[in-house]
């Protein structure tokens, strides 16, 4: 079972961005770093290679990379893409977050 689940809608958006940026062979790294209002924040980026300690999965045609430190905070999380009247962007639903900030970009665990 993958650490992070990527919805079909999010995968379609990732593939659009990969094509736009000529990064079709890259994986999507989902990472947790220190910072933000609540202490931890999410980071999404394209990476060509996986690391020795990465957990890798392919979902809806997208290769996902999660490092072992981030996996502790992301276990069971879902990455979705929303496009509604309040804005558009990737949204991470994380069952491990004990608090979040108003912007939704940082969390506490």
ABEGO torsion letter per residue (X at the ends): XBABBBBAAAAAAAAAAAAAAGAAABBBBBBBBBEEAAGBBBBBBBBABBBAABBBBBBGGBBBBBBAAAAAAABGBBBBBBBBAAEBEBBBBBAABABBBAAGABBBX
